[in-house]
Amino acid sequence: MFSPHPTAFRAATGQLGNALIGRVRRVAVGATLTPHFREFLPPWLARQPWCRAGPDAALRPVGYFRFEDPAGRVGIETHLLTDGSEVYHVPMTFRGEPGPGMPAAALIATADHSVLGTRWIYDGEADPLWRERLLDLVWTNGVTDPGSGALAARARGELRVPGSARTAAVRVRLVRVPVPGAPALGPDAIGVVTGTWQAGEQASVSGCLAVITAD
């Protein structure tokens, strides 16, 4: 059983408790989420094949950023967590109803938001809206608005093959365990998303979060 170490996790995630649900977060100051991230994320992470954390690992957040849903209905956030050894990249979407056509295995948790009501929280990799916004970041060479506070991070898209059509069939390879440094990209890479996170009390590092290739 994955132990969330509530005291350590609570202290580190206090700034994230209100940083949810896309643009609604700007007006939902003081809102709460039940259960909290520290309760539902550790057991979910422990079940993922790419998670190397041991069963007694204490997770600590090291950054988060968000994408905007143009329709303003779905929250799209990325959380970066560490067990002290590895960093884990966890994009999530927050929906007001079950995601249409999304597999049951993609559901991380359901939680009650004190302002917005029940939220269905999905693994972003399985959500078409997350994919759409990630690709838009690449096509436009865009930069995300960072979260607020000490754990604010930022993602940057880079289109490496100018003129690539938005309608082209592409594959998104999500880097679940990012490491600092420039990405090692193959010749088939159309675009890349890099991001930042905290590596210490003051230091911020960057690394590859996703690679876009031709399908």
PyMOL commands that set and color helices and strands:
alter all, ss='L'
color gray80, all
select helices_A, chain A and resi 6-16+22-26+37-46+104-106+124-126+128-139
alter helices_A, ss='H'
color red, helices_A
select strands_A, chain A and resi 33-34+60-67+75-82+87-95+107-113+117-123+155-159+170-174+189-198+204-214
alter strands_A, ss='S'
color yellow, strands_A
deselect
rebuild
show_as cartoon
